[in-house]
Amino acid sequence: MGGAIFHALAALSLLVFLAGVAGRVRFWLGGSPGPTDHRNRRSKALALSRRGLSILRPQTLRVVLWDGFLLRRLWRASRLRWSIHFSIAWSFAGLFAIGSLGDMASGLGVPLEKDDAWFAALNDGFGLALLAGVTLALVRRYALPQPHTRSLFDDAVVLALLALLAGGGFLVEAGRYLKEGAAAPAGHYAFLGYALSRAAKPLGWDWAAVYGWLWWSHSLLALGFVAYLPYSKLLHMFASPAAIAVEAGAETAAPAAALGAGGAVPMRCLPENGGRLPFSARQLLEMDACTRCGECLRACSSFAVKGEEGAALMGMIRTRRRLFEQDAPSPAKLLRRDGSSADEWARLQEGVFACTLCGRCEEFCPVGIRTRDLALTMRQELASFRCMMPANLELARQAVAEERNVFRFPNEDRAMWAEFLDDLPADLLSKERAEVLYFVGCVSSFSPAVQEIPQAFLKMLLKAGVDVALLAGEEWCCGFPLIVGGRAADARNLIEHNVEQVRRLGAGTVVFNCPSCLYAWRKWYPLEGVQLVHSTEFIRDLVRSGRLKFERSDLTVTYHDPCDLGRGLGEYDAPREVLRSFADGGFVELAESRERALCCGGGGDVEMWDPELVGEVNSILTGTVEGSGASLLVQACPQCKRTTQRGLEKAGSGIRTLDIAELALEFGTFADERASSHSRREEVATDGPGERVRPP
């Protein structure tokens, strides 16, 4: 009778487990438990399965092994957290194999006994590892300082269940030895269970009854845990390796909010979208893969300033998942204790648009979630599907629609900065054909604080003998501010216009000093056979070819990696190669550089609606710059220079800031110049620190 009851309960537990797994698969393929587009769900299923099948490739298997199962990224981040996760995950798997699979094998006639020496030793070893991992997790979460502002009810439940399962397993084992009344043959190999039985024997209880009670309580707890697992945070034990496998199998790394992805998005926001969501299946899987470890909080400058989890990836995922769960079936709601309120969408909006989209948290995430893409898609959902765009971002969108630039200046004034320059080619702004197009960008064109950058870069191009053209008023915003603001569809006409201008010129190369413009062109522009080059790469090539040589300097120089150029496009070496050819052994790295470089605060359109946050985020970077001991900071992004120069001036720092193009012009000599002539930046009129006088 008891066996029949147990098997019935086991079947029920398995059904609840499978229902939970089915719900999560449904979530990955559609997002909302409500009405959905079945064609869209099928396409997501096919895309996800194609990536999943790519796990059979050797290179994918290596990534899954090292990052998914051996937790390499977590090892690099924290030895303590690696020990916790590794011991819990693998001891849990080991106990399942030893216990459940072992019993099944024995029932099928396989010669396997619980008291075999190796079986007993492995069983106790895995149990002890699980108990140690849970103890360390409890100490870390509740005794040590954490980046989290709070722990969830689910965190406590999971750790309590694991502790009870680990400890209860040893008690059941000890009870079995005591019930049998004699030491089992392998008793000394089951080192902990056997030791407990010896310690409890003097109590003289009815060990058969005690064992029965222990066995049933432990079995019911185990069955309940199995049923609870797909509804708990421990789902990430399966989702994280799956997400790593899917990501490793991806052929390309195009952002999820790429134009045209998931069908046409209307030019106006459309809240009645029939259940269709902009998230890809991979991104929905990543939401379940998030371990809520808090490493993204450590990486996030917005969180460091605001102290609100919603500004970092973990908080965004928590909030968005709660919103998904509002429409979930009732049983799922009962298993969630971190419910949501009526203003949850407003909190999500505030957090998502406080993110600078720098992507730094992606370098810290132990499971490799593509955080920037996920935050970008959340913005797309808010702005394009739910009409929830901050007011100032909506004004910027209108400015681009009306004037083709985010500053709302007359677009015919885009090349006004060039009026400061002498001896420009007469046809620079009216060329019918050119080998190279210099795409200037909105910030360099219209912000007085950084107009020295396009001036320096253009003069440098001309000195290098480049056949270059400017589009002037025919250059339209690259679309990046709209795309990262969540209104990707509104950028289509901008992209089509700029592409047509490149084709009209017949240019084989487009050069940029703005990393965000370059990022937009490389990710979203349909241009084949056209080389897209950043100023750092162009200057590096001039140095390599001998067309540009620097006067060796004894200045102590440091460099700040722009987010879109570094983490966005993977270019770290070109600027360093240039600087090492200039600084005579005086190049120093910032404490946080390359993949882990700090954000300047000026990204993600945040300045349009929260300039105070931008300044406070930038103060973290400027503090690092001041601590480097450098006298010259070289940058490769007009927005980075604009925000950091302002921050250094506010801090009263004497560190000078130059864009890499300004550095090349001031300290470099070009091959076609006379030996006595060196490039120097022209002195220009100023109107306050760092502000250029616009011509009348």
C-alpha positions as CSV (number, residue, x, y, z in Angstrom):
1,M,0.0,0.0,0.0
2,G,2.8,2.4,0.9
3,G,4.6,1.7,-2.3
4,A,1.5,2.4,-4.3
5,I,0.9,5.7,-2.5
6,F,4.5,6.7,-3.1
7,H,4.4,5.9,-6.8
8,A,1.1,7.9,-7.2
9,L,2.7,10.9,-5.5
10,A,5.8,10.5,-7.6
11,A,3.7,10.5,-10.7
12,L,1.8,13.6,-9.5
13,S,5.1,15.4,-8.7
14,L,6.4,14.5,-12.2
15,L,3.3,15.9,-13.8
16,V,3.6,19.2,-12.0
17,F,7.3,19.3,-12.9
18,L,6.5,18.6,-16.6
19,A,3.7,21.2,-16.5
20,G,6.2,23.7,-15.2
21,V,8.8,22.8,-17.8
22,A,6.1,23.1,-20.5
23,G,5.2,26.5,-19.2
24,R,8.8,27.7,-19.3
25,V,9.1,26.4,-22.9
26,R,5.9,28.2,-23.8
27,F,7.4,31.3,-22.2
28,W,10.6,31.0,-24.2
29,L,8.6,30.7,-27.4
30,G,6.0,33.3,-26.8
31,G,6.6,35.2,-23.7
32,S,3.0,35.8,-22.6
33,P,0.7,33.1,-21.4
34,G,-2.1,35.0,-23.0
35,P,-3.1,35.2,-26.7
36,T,-0.1,34.9,-29.0
37,D,0.8,34.6,-32.7
38,H,1.3,30.9,-33.3
39,R,3.2,31.5,-36.5
40,N,5.6,33.7,-34.5
41,R,5.9,31.0,-31.9
42,R,6.7,28.4,-34.5
43,S,9.4,30.5,-36.0
44,K,10.9,31.1,-32.6
45,A,10.8,27.3,-32.0
46,L,12.6,26.6,-35.2
47,A,15.2,29.3,-34.6
48,L,15.9,28.0,-31.1
49,S,16.1,24.4,-32.2
50,R,18.5,25.2,-35.0
51,R,20.8,26.9,-32.5
52,G,20.4,24.1,-30.0
53,L,21.3,21.5,-32.6
54,S,24.6,23.4,-33.3
55,I,25.7,22.1,-29.9
56,L,27.0,19.1,-31.9
57,R,29.7,21.3,-33.3
58,P,33.1,20.8,-31.5
59,Q,33.6,24.5,-30.9
60,T,30.1,24.8,-29.4
61,L,30.7,21.7,-27.2
62,R,33.8,23.3,-25.8
63,V,32.0,26.5,-24.8
64,V,29.1,24.6,-23.2
65,L,31.6,22.3,-21.3
66,W,33.7,25.2,-20.0
67,D,31.1,27.9,-19.4
68,G,27.9,25.8,-19.0
69,F,29.1,22.9,-16.9
70,L,32.5,23.8,-15.4
71,L,31.4,27.5,-14.8
72,R,34.6,29.1,-16.2
73,R,33.1,32.6,-16.3
74,L,32.0,32.3,-12.6
75,W,35.5,31.0,-11.7
76,R,37.0,34.1,-13.1
77,A,34.5,36.3,-11.3
78,S,34.6,34.8,-7.8
79,R,36.2,31.7,-6.4
80,L,33.7,31.7,-3.5
81,R,30.7,31.8,-5.8
82,W,32.2,29.2,-8.1
83,S,32.6,26.9,-5.1
84,I,29.0,27.4,-4.1
85,H,27.4,26.9,-7.5
86,F,29.7,24.1,-8.5
87,S,29.2,22.1,-5.3
88,I,25.5,22.5,-5.3
89,A,24.9,21.8,-9.0
90,W,27.2,18.8,-9.3
91,S,26.4,17.3,-5.9
92,F,22.7,17.6,-6.7
93,A,23.2,15.9,-10.0
94,G,25.3,13.2,-8.3
95,L,22.7,12.5,-5.7
96,F,20.1,12.2,-8.3
97,A,22.2,9.7,-10.3
98,I,23.2,7.7,-7.1
99,G,19.7,7.7,-5.6
100,S,17.0,7.8,-8.2
101,L,18.8,6.2,-11.1
102,G,20.6,3.8,-8.7
103,D,17.2,2.6,-7.4
104,M,15.9,2.3,-10.9
105,A,18.9,0.2,-12.0
106,S,18.6,-2.0,-9.0
107,G,14.9,-2.6,-9.7
108,L,15.8,-3.6,-13.3
109,G,18.1,-6.3,-12.0
110,V,21.4,-4.5,-12.2
111,P,23.7,-5.9,-9.5
112,L,23.8,-2.6,-7.5
113,E,23.4,-2.3,-3.7
114,K,23.3,0.8,-1.6
115,D,25.8,-0.8,0.7
116,D,28.4,-1.3,-2.0
117,A,31.5,0.5,-0.8
118,W,31.9,2.8,-3.8
119,F,28.1,3.5,-3.9
120,A,28.0,4.4,-0.2
121,A,31.1,6.6,-0.3
122,L,29.9,8.5,-3.4
123,N,26.4,9.0,-1.9
124,D,27.8,10.5,1.3
125,G,30.4,12.5,-0.5
126,F,27.8,14.2,-2.8
127,G,25.6,14.8,0.2
128,L,28.4,16.4,2.2
129,A,29.3,18.6,-0.8
130,L,25.7,19.7,-1.2
131,L,25.5,20.6,2.5
132,A,28.8,22.5,2.3
133,G,27.6,24.4,-0.8
134,V,24.3,25.4,0.9
135,T,26.1,26.5,4.1
136,L,28.5,28.7,2.1
137,A,25.5,30.1,0.1
138,L,23.7,31.0,3.4
139,V,26.7,32.7,4.8
140,R,27.4,34.6,1.6
141,R,23.8,35.8,1.1
142,Y,22.9,36.6,4.7
143,A,26.2,37.2,6.5
144,L,28.5,38.9,4.0
145,P,27.9,42.3,2.3
146,Q,26.0,41.9,-0.9
147,P,25.4,44.1,-3.9
148,H,21.7,43.2,-3.7
149,T,19.3,45.6,-2.1
150,R,17.2,42.7,-1.0
151,S,16.9,38.9,-1.1
152,L,13.7,37.3,-2.3
153,F,11.5,34.8,-0.6
154,D,12.4,32.3,-3.3
155,D,16.1,32.5,-2.3
156,A,15.3,31.5,1.3
157,V,12.9,28.7,0.2
158,V,15.4,27.2,-2.2
159,L,18.3,27.2,0.2
160,A,16.1,25.8,3.0
161,L,14.9,23.0,0.8
162,L,18.4,22.1,-0.3
163,A,19.6,22.1,3.3
164,L,16.7,19.9,4.5
165,L,17.3,17.5,1.6
166,A,21.0,17.2,2.2
167,G,20.7,16.8,6.0
168,G,17.6,14.6,5.7
169,G,19.4,12.2,3.4
170,F,22.0,11.5,6.1
171,L,19.3,11.1,8.8
172,V,17.4,8.5,6.6
173,E,20.7,6.7,6.0
174,A,21.5,6.6,9.7
175,G,17.9,5.5,10.4
176,R,18.3,2.6,8.0
177,Y,21.4,1.4,9.7
178,L,19.7,1.6,13.1
179,K,16.6,-0.2,11.9
180,E,18.7,-3.1,10.6
181,G,20.3,-3.4,14.0
182,A,23.8,-4.1,12.8
183,A,26.5,-2.3,11.0
184,A,26.1,-2.6,7.2
185,P,29.0,-4.1,5.3
186,A,29.8,-0.7,3.8
187,G,29.0,1.2,6.9
188,H,32.5,2.7,7.3
189,Y,32.4,3.9,3.7
190,A,29.1,5.8,4.3
191,F,31.1,7.8,6.6
192,L,28.6,10.4,7.7
193,G,25.4,8.4,7.8
194,Y,27.1,5.5,9.6
195,A,28.7,8.0,12.1
196,L,25.2,9.5,12.8
197,S,23.8,6.0,13.4
198,R,26.5,5.2,16.0
199,A,25.9,8.5,17.7
200,A,22.1,8.0,17.9
201,K,22.1,4.3,18.9
202,P,22.2,5.0,22.7
203,L,18.8,6.7,22.5
204,G,17.2,3.3,22.2
205,W,14.2,4.5,20.2
206,D,11.9,2.4,18.0
207,W,14.2,2.7,15.0
208,A,11.8,1.0,12.6
209,A,9.2,3.6,13.3
210,V,11.7,6.4,13.3
211,Y,13.1,5.2,10.0
212,G,9.6,5.0,8.4
213,W,8.8,8.6,9.5
214,L,12.2,9.9,8.3
215,W,11.8,8.0,5.0
216,W,8.4,9.4,4.2
217,S,9.2,13.0,5.3
218,H,12.3,13.0,3.2
219,S,10.6,11.4,0.2
220,L,7.7,13.8,0.3
221,L,10.1,16.7,0.6
222,A,12.1,15.4,-2.4
223,L,8.9,15.0,-4.5
224,G,7.8,18.5,-3.5
225,F,11.2,19.9,-4.4
226,V,11.0,18.2,-7.9
227,A,7.5,19.7,-8.4
228,Y,8.7,23.1,-7.3
229,L,11.9,23.2,-9.3
230,P,10.7,24.6,-12.6
231,Y,8.8,27.3,-10.8
232,S,11.9,28.3,-8.7
233,K,15.1,30.2,-9.3
234,L,16.9,26.8,-9.5
235,L,15.5,26.5,-13.0
236,H,18.6,28.4,-14.0
237,M,20.5,25.1,-13.4
238,F,19.1,23.9,-16.7
239,A,18.3,27.2,-18.4
240,S,21.8,28.6,-18.0
241,P,23.6,25.8,-19.9
242,A,20.9,25.9,-22.4
243,A,21.3,29.6,-23.0
244,I,25.1,29.2,-23.3
245,A,24.6,26.4,-25.8
246,V,22.1,28.5,-27.8
247,E,24.4,31.5,-27.7
248,A,27.5,29.5,-28.6
249,G,25.6,28.2,-31.6
250,A,24.6,31.6,-33.0
251,E,26.1,32.3,-36.3
252,T,25.9,36.1,-35.9
253,A,25.6,38.5,-33.0
254,A,23.1,41.0,-34.4
255,P,21.1,42.8,-31.8
256,A,17.6,41.5,-31.1
257,A,16.1,44.8,-31.9
258,A,17.6,44.9,-35.3
259,L,15.4,46.5,-37.9
260,G,12.9,44.2,-39.4
261,A,13.4,41.5,-36.7
262,G,10.1,39.8,-35.9
263,G,8.2,41.5,-38.6
264,A,7.5,45.1,-39.4
265,V,7.1,47.5,-36.4
266,P,4.7,50.3,-37.1
267,M,5.8,53.9,-37.1
268,R,3.5,54.6,-34.2
269,C,3.5,52.7,-30.9
270,L,1.0,49.8,-31.0
271,P,-0.2,48.6,-27.6
272,E,-2.7,46.2,-29.2
273,N,-0.1,43.9,-30.7
274,G,-2.0,40.6,-30.5
275,G,0.3,39.1,-27.9
276,R,3.3,39.4,-30.1
277,L,6.4,40.5,-28.2
278,P,9.8,41.8,-29.5
279,F,11.8,39.3,-27.4
280,S,13.5,36.5,-29.2
281,A,13.3,33.0,-27.9
282,R,17.0,33.2,-26.9
283,Q,16.3,36.4,-24.8
284,L,13.3,34.8,-23.0
285,L,15.5,31.8,-22.3
286,E,18.1,34.2,-20.9
287,M,15.6,35.6,-18.4
288,D,15.3,32.1,-16.9
289,A,19.1,31.6,-17.1
290,C,19.7,34.7,-14.9
291,T,20.9,33.3,-11.5
292,R,20.2,36.6,-9.7
293,C,23.8,36.5,-8.4
294,G,24.2,40.3,-8.4
295,E,27.4,40.5,-10.5
296,C,25.7,42.9,-12.9
297,L,25.0,45.2,-10.0
298,R,28.7,45.3,-9.2
299,A,29.4,46.3,-12.8
300,C,26.6,48.9,-13.2
301,S,27.5,52.5,-12.7
302,S,23.8,53.5,-12.8
303,F,23.2,51.2,-9.9
304,A,26.2,52.5,-8.0
305,V,24.7,56.0,-8.3
306,K,21.0,55.3,-7.8
307,G,21.2,52.2,-5.5
308,E,18.1,50.8,-7.3
309,E,18.2,47.3,-8.7
310,G,15.9,48.3,-11.5
311,A,18.6,50.2,-13.2
312,A,20.7,47.0,-13.6
313,L,20.0,43.9,-15.6
314,M,19.0,41.7,-12.6
315,G,16.4,44.2,-11.5
316,M,15.0,44.6,-15.1
317,I,14.7,40.8,-15.4
318,R,13.0,40.5,-12.0
319,T,10.5,43.2,-12.9
320,R,9.8,42.0,-16.4
321,R,9.3,38.4,-15.2
322,R,6.8,39.6,-12.5
323,L,4.9,41.3,-15.3
324,F,4.8,38.1,-17.3
325,E,3.6,36.2,-14.2
326,Q,0.6,38.6,-13.7
327,D,-1.1,36.7,-16.6
328,A,0.2,33.3,-15.5
329,P,-2.1,30.5,-14.4
330,S,-3.1,30.6,-10.7
331,P,-0.8,27.7,-9.5
332,A,2.2,29.6,-10.8
333,K,1.0,32.7,-8.9
334,L,0.7,30.7,-5.7
335,L,4.4,29.7,-6.0
336,R,5.5,33.3,-6.4
337,R,5.7,35.5,-3.3
338,D,7.4,38.6,-4.9
339,G,4.2,39.8,-6.5
340,S,3.8,43.0,-8.5
341,S,1.7,46.2,-8.2
342,A,-0.2,48.4,-10.5
343,D,2.8,50.7,-11.1
344,E,5.2,47.9,-12.0
345,W,5.4,49.0,-15.6
346,A,6.3,52.5,-14.6
347,R,9.1,51.1,-12.4
348,L,10.3,49.0,-15.3
349,Q,10.3,52.1,-17.6
350,E,12.3,54.1,-15.1
351,G,15.0,51.4,-14.7
352,V,15.3,50.4,-18.3
353,F,15.7,54.0,-19.5
354,A,18.3,54.7,-16.7
355,C,20.5,52.1,-18.3
356,T,23.3,53.6,-20.4
357,L,23.4,50.4,-22.5
358,C,27.2,50.3,-21.9
359,G,27.2,46.5,-21.8
360,R,29.7,46.3,-19.0
361,C,27.5,43.9,-17.0
362,E,27.7,41.4,-19.9
363,E,31.4,41.0,-19.1
364,F,30.6,40.2,-15.5
365,C,27.6,37.9,-16.1
366,P,28.7,34.4,-15.2
367,V,26.3,32.8,-17.8
368,G,27.1,35.3,-20.6
369,I,23.6,36.9,-20.9
370,R,23.7,39.4,-23.7
371,T,22.6,42.2,-21.4
372,R,22.8,45.1,-23.8
373,D,20.6,43.4,-26.4
374,L,18.1,42.4,-23.7
375,A,17.8,46.0,-22.3
376,L,17.5,47.3,-25.8
377,T,14.6,45.0,-26.6
378,M,12.9,46.0,-23.3
379,R,13.2,49.6,-24.5
380,Q,11.7,48.6,-27.8
381,E,8.8,46.9,-26.1
382,L,8.1,49.9,-23.9
383,A,8.5,52.6,-26.5
384,S,7.1,50.9,-29.6
385,F,4.6,48.5,-28.2
386,R,3.3,50.2,-25.0
387,C,3.7,53.9,-25.8
388,M,6.0,54.3,-22.7
389,M,8.8,56.6,-23.8
390,P,10.2,59.3,-21.5
391,A,9.0,62.7,-22.6
392,N,12.4,64.1,-23.6
393,L,13.1,61.0,-25.7
394,E,9.9,61.6,-27.5
395,L,11.0,65.2,-28.2
396,A,14.3,63.9,-29.5
397,R,12.4,61.5,-31.8
398,Q,10.4,64.4,-33.1
399,A,13.5,66.5,-33.6
400,V,15.0,63.7,-35.8
401,A,11.8,63.4,-37.7
402,E,11.6,67.1,-38.4
403,E,15.3,68.2,-38.6
404,R,17.2,64.9,-39.2
405,N,19.3,65.5,-36.1
406,V,18.7,65.1,-32.3
407,F,19.6,68.7,-31.5
408,R,16.7,70.2,-33.5
409,F,19.2,72.6,-35.3
410,P,18.6,73.3,-39.0
411,N,20.2,70.3,-40.7
412,E,21.7,72.5,-43.4
413,D,24.0,73.8,-40.6
414,R,25.7,70.4,-40.2
415,A,28.9,71.5,-41.7
416,M,29.1,74.9,-40.0
417,W,32.0,73.7,-37.9
418,A,34.1,73.5,-41.2
419,E,33.8,77.3,-41.6
420,F,36.6,77.6,-39.0
421,L,39.0,75.8,-41.3
422,D,41.2,77.4,-44.0
423,D,42.2,76.0,-47.4
424,L,39.4,73.5,-47.7
425,P,38.9,72.0,-51.2
426,A,36.2,74.0,-53.0
427,D,34.2,70.9,-53.9
428,L,34.4,69.2,-50.4
429,L,30.7,69.7,-49.8
430,S,29.5,69.2,-53.4
431,K,31.5,66.3,-54.7
432,E,29.7,64.0,-57.1
433,R,32.2,61.1,-56.5
434,A,34.6,60.4,-53.7
435,E,36.6,57.4,-52.5
436,V,35.9,58.1,-48.8
437,L,32.9,59.6,-47.1
438,Y,33.4,61.2,-43.7
439,F,30.2,60.6,-41.7
440,V,30.4,63.2,-38.9
441,G,27.4,62.4,-36.7
442,C,25.1,64.7,-34.8
443,V,27.2,65.3,-31.6
444,S,30.3,66.3,-33.5
445,S,28.4,68.4,-36.0
446,F,26.3,70.4,-33.5
447,S,27.8,70.3,-30.0
448,P,30.2,73.3,-29.6
449,A,32.2,71.5,-26.9
450,V,33.6,68.9,-29.3
451,Q,33.6,70.5,-32.7
452,E,37.4,70.5,-32.5
453,I,37.2,66.7,-33.2
454,P,35.7,66.9,-36.7
455,Q,37.9,69.8,-37.5
456,A,41.0,67.8,-36.5
457,F,39.9,64.6,-38.2
458,L,39.0,66.4,-41.5
459,K,42.4,68.3,-41.6
460,M,44.1,65.0,-40.8
461,L,42.3,63.3,-43.7
462,L,43.3,66.1,-46.1
463,K,46.9,66.1,-45.0
464,A,47.0,62.4,-45.6
465,G,45.9,63.0,-49.2
466,V,42.5,61.2,-48.8
467,D,39.9,61.8,-51.5
468,V,37.2,62.6,-49.0
469,A,33.7,64.2,-49.1
470,L,31.2,65.5,-46.6
471,L,27.5,65.2,-47.0
472,A,26.8,68.4,-45.0
473,G,23.0,68.9,-45.0
474,E,22.5,65.6,-46.8
475,E,23.9,63.7,-43.8
476,W,21.1,62.6,-41.7
477,C,21.2,61.2,-38.1
478,C,22.5,57.6,-38.2
479,G,19.4,56.4,-36.4
480,F,21.3,55.2,-33.3
481,P,19.4,57.5,-30.8
482,L,16.1,56.3,-32.1
483,I,17.0,52.6,-32.1
484,V,18.5,52.6,-28.6
485,G,15.5,54.7,-27.5
486,G,13.2,51.8,-28.5
487,R,11.9,53.3,-31.8
488,A,13.9,51.3,-34.3
489,A,11.2,51.5,-37.0
490,D,11.5,55.3,-37.1
491,A,15.1,55.0,-38.2
492,R,14.4,53.2,-41.4
493,N,14.1,56.3,-43.6
494,L,17.3,57.7,-42.1
495,I,19.2,54.5,-42.9
496,E,17.8,54.4,-46.5
497,H,18.7,58.0,-47.1
498,N,22.3,57.6,-45.8
499,V,22.8,54.4,-47.8
500,E,21.6,56.1,-50.9
501,Q,24.2,59.0,-50.4
502,V,27.0,56.5,-50.1
503,R,25.9,54.8,-53.3
504,R,25.6,58.2,-55.0
505,L,29.2,59.1,-54.1
506,G,30.4,55.6,-55.1
507,A,32.5,55.7,-51.9
508,G,34.2,52.4,-51.0
509,T,35.0,53.6,-47.4
510,V,33.0,55.5,-44.8
511,V,35.0,56.8,-41.8
512,F,33.6,57.8,-38.5
513,N,34.9,59.5,-35.3
514,C,31.7,58.6,-33.5
515,P,31.6,54.9,-32.3
516,S,27.8,55.0,-31.9
517,C,27.4,56.0,-35.6
518,L,29.8,53.3,-36.6
519,Y,28.0,50.7,-34.4
520,A,24.7,51.7,-36.1
521,W,26.1,51.4,-39.6
522,R,27.8,48.0,-39.0
523,K,24.8,46.5,-37.2
524,W,21.8,47.9,-39.2
525,Y,22.9,49.3,-42.5
526,P,22.5,47.1,-45.6
527,L,25.9,48.0,-47.2
528,E,27.9,45.3,-48.9
529,G,31.3,46.0,-50.3
530,V,31.7,49.2,-48.3
531,Q,34.4,49.4,-45.6
532,L,33.3,51.1,-42.4
533,V,36.2,52.4,-40.4
534,H,36.6,54.2,-37.1
535,S,39.2,57.0,-36.7
536,T,41.3,54.9,-34.4
537,E,41.7,52.2,-37.1
538,F,42.3,54.8,-39.8
539,I,45.0,56.5,-37.8
540,R,46.6,53.2,-36.9
541,D,46.8,52.3,-40.6
542,L,48.5,55.7,-41.3
543,V,51.1,54.9,-38.6
544,R,51.7,51.4,-39.9
545,S,52.2,52.7,-43.4
546,G,54.6,55.4,-42.3
547,R,52.4,58.2,-43.6
548,L,52.0,59.5,-40.0
549,K,54.8,59.8,-37.5
550,F,54.7,61.1,-34.0
551,E,57.1,63.2,-32.1
552,R,58.0,61.0,-29.1
553,S,56.6,62.4,-25.9
554,D,57.4,62.1,-22.3
555,L,53.8,62.8,-21.3
556,T,52.0,60.2,-19.2
557,V,49.1,59.2,-21.3
558,T,46.0,57.1,-20.6
559,Y,43.1,56.0,-22.8
560,H,39.4,55.4,-22.1
561,D,37.7,52.7,-24.1
562,P,34.3,53.9,-25.5
563,C,31.5,51.4,-24.9
564,D,30.3,51.2,-28.4
565,L,33.8,50.9,-29.9
566,G,35.1,48.5,-27.3
567,R,32.5,46.2,-26.0
568,G,30.1,47.0,-28.9
569,L,32.5,46.4,-31.8
570,G,35.5,44.7,-30.1
571,E,38.1,47.3,-31.1
572,Y,40.7,47.7,-28.3
573,D,44.1,47.4,-30.0
574,A,44.1,50.1,-32.7
575,P,44.1,53.1,-30.3
576,R,46.7,51.5,-28.1
577,E,49.0,50.8,-31.0
578,V,48.7,54.5,-31.9
579,L,49.4,55.7,-28.4
580,R,52.4,53.5,-27.9
581,S,53.9,55.0,-31.1
582,F,53.4,58.4,-29.4
583,A,54.0,58.0,-25.7
584,D,57.7,57.2,-25.0
585,G,57.0,54.5,-22.4
586,G,54.4,56.7,-20.7
587,F,51.2,54.9,-21.6
588,V,49.3,53.7,-18.6
589,E,46.1,51.7,-18.5
590,L,43.2,52.8,-16.4
591,A,42.3,50.5,-13.5
592,E,39.2,49.4,-15.4
593,S,40.0,49.1,-19.1
594,R,39.3,47.2,-22.3
595,E,36.3,44.8,-21.8
596,R,35.7,46.2,-18.3
597,A,36.1,49.8,-19.0
598,L,33.8,52.2,-17.2
599,C,31.0,54.0,-19.0
600,C,31.3,57.8,-19.4
601,G,27.6,58.1,-18.6
602,G,26.8,59.7,-21.9
603,G,25.4,56.6,-23.7
604,G,21.9,55.1,-24.1
605,D,20.1,58.4,-24.6
606,V,20.2,58.9,-20.8
607,E,21.4,62.5,-21.0
608,M,18.2,63.4,-22.8
609,W,16.0,62.7,-19.8
610,D,18.4,62.5,-16.7
611,P,21.5,64.6,-17.2
612,E,22.1,64.6,-13.4
613,L,22.6,60.8,-13.5
614,V,25.0,61.2,-16.4
615,G,27.2,63.5,-14.4
616,E,27.2,61.2,-11.4
617,V,28.0,58.2,-13.5
618,N,30.8,60.1,-15.2
619,S,32.3,61.1,-11.8
620,I,33.1,57.4,-11.2
621,L,35.1,57.4,-14.5
622,T,36.8,60.8,-13.8
623,G,37.9,59.5,-10.4
624,T,39.6,56.6,-12.0
625,V,41.3,58.9,-14.6
626,E,42.6,61.1,-11.8
627,G,43.9,58.1,-10.0
628,S,45.9,56.9,-13.0
629,G,48.6,59.5,-12.6
630,A,48.2,60.5,-16.3
631,S,48.5,64.1,-17.5
632,L,46.8,63.5,-20.8
633,L,43.6,61.5,-21.3
634,V,43.0,60.4,-24.9
635,Q,39.5,59.4,-26.0
636,A,37.9,58.1,-29.2
637,C,34.3,59.2,-28.9
638,P,32.9,62.8,-29.0
639,Q,30.3,62.0,-26.4
640,C,32.9,60.5,-24.1
641,K,35.1,63.6,-24.5
642,R,32.1,65.9,-24.0
643,T,31.0,64.3,-20.7
644,T,34.5,63.5,-19.3
645,Q,36.0,66.9,-20.1
646,R,33.1,68.5,-18.3
647,G,33.5,66.1,-15.3
648,L,37.3,66.8,-15.1
649,E,36.7,70.5,-15.2
650,K,34.0,70.3,-12.5
651,A,36.5,68.3,-10.3
652,G,39.2,71.0,-10.8
653,S,41.5,68.4,-12.5
654,G,44.5,69.5,-14.5
655,I,44.3,66.5,-16.8
656,R,44.1,67.5,-20.4
657,T,41.6,65.6,-22.7
658,L,42.1,65.1,-26.4
659,D,40.4,63.0,-29.0
660,I,42.8,60.7,-30.8
661,A,42.3,62.7,-34.0
662,E,43.3,65.9,-32.2
663,L,46.3,64.0,-30.8
664,A,47.4,63.0,-34.4
665,L,47.0,66.5,-35.7
666,E,48.8,68.2,-32.9
667,F,51.7,65.8,-32.4
668,G,51.9,64.0,-35.8
669,T,53.8,64.7,-39.0
670,F,52.4,63.5,-42.3
671,A,54.6,62.1,-45.0
672,D,53.7,64.8,-47.6
673,E,54.4,67.7,-45.2
674,R,57.7,69.5,-45.4
675,A,60.2,68.5,-42.6
676,S,59.9,71.9,-41.0
677,S,56.1,71.8,-40.8
678,H,54.4,70.0,-38.0
679,S,50.7,69.7,-37.5
680,R,49.4,71.9,-34.7
681,R,45.9,72.5,-33.6
682,E,44.7,76.0,-34.5
683,E,43.9,78.3,-31.7
684,V,40.2,79.2,-31.8
685,A,38.0,81.6,-30.0
686,T,36.3,80.2,-27.0
687,D,33.1,81.2,-25.1
688,G,33.7,79.6,-21.7
689,P,35.7,76.5,-20.9
690,G,35.6,74.0,-23.8
691,E,32.9,75.9,-25.7
692,R,33.3,76.9,-29.3
693,V,31.9,80.2,-30.7
694,R,29.4,79.3,-33.5
695,P,29.8,81.6,-36.5
696,P,27.0,84.1,-37.0
